[in-house]
Amino acid sequence: MRDTEEALFRTVHGIAGRFAGQPVPVVMDVLLRDLPKAPGLEVTEIRKIAEEISVGRDPSGL
């Protein structure tokens, strides 16, 4: 489980660095394509992550 969480955080961090400030749909597409599959990760949660990245925040905490 810890490896999955670390992979998620690192992926979000990388996407946040590359797509900060981009429109939410663009960030959503990247997240849906690149995030590793994880139990309990819902589309609504991914949308919230995309919204954070879209306004220039890095929700990964890294």
C-alpha positions in Angstrom: 0.0 0.0 0.0 2.8 2.4 0.9 4.4 1.9 -2.5 1.2 2.7 -4.3 0.7 5.9 -2.2 4.3 7.0 -2.9 3.8 6.4 -6.6 0.6 8.5 -6.6 2.3 11.4 -4.7 5.3 11.4 -7.1 3.1 11.2 -10.1 0.9 14.1 -8.9 4.1 16.1 -8.0 5.5 15.6 -11.5 2.2 16.6 -13.2 1.8 19.6 -11.0 5.3 20.8 -12.0 4.5 20.4 -15.7 0.9 21.4 -15.9 0.5 24.1 -13.2 -1.9 26.8 -14.5 -3.3 24.7 -17.3 -7.1 24.4 -17.6 -8.8 21.7 -15.4 -9.8 19.5 -18.4 -6.2 19.4 -19.6 -4.9 18.4 -16.1 -7.7 15.9 -15.7 -6.8 14.2 -18.9 -3.2 13.9 -17.8 -4.1 12.6 -14.4 -6.5 10.0 -15.7 -3.9 8.8 -18.1 -0.9 8.8 -15.9 -2.0 8.1 -12.3 -1.4 4.5 -11.2 -4.5 2.6 -10.4 -5.3 2.7 -6.7 -8.2 1.4 -4.7 -10.5 4.2 -3.5 -9.2 6.8 -5.9 -12.4 8.3 -7.3 -12.9 10.6 -10.3 -14.2 13.3 -7.9 -11.0 13.2 -6.0 -9.0 13.3 -9.2 -11.0 16.4 -10.2 -10.1 18.2 -7.0 -6.4 17.4 -7.6 -6.8 18.8 -11.1 -8.4 22.0 -9.8 -5.5 22.5 -7.3 -2.9 22.0 -10.1 -4.8 24.3 -12.4 -4.5 27.2 -9.9 -0.7 26.5 -9.5 -0.7 24.4 -6.3 1.0 21.1 -5.8 -1.4 18.9 -3.8 1.2 16.1 -3.5 2.8 17.6 -0.4 6.3 16.9 -1.9 
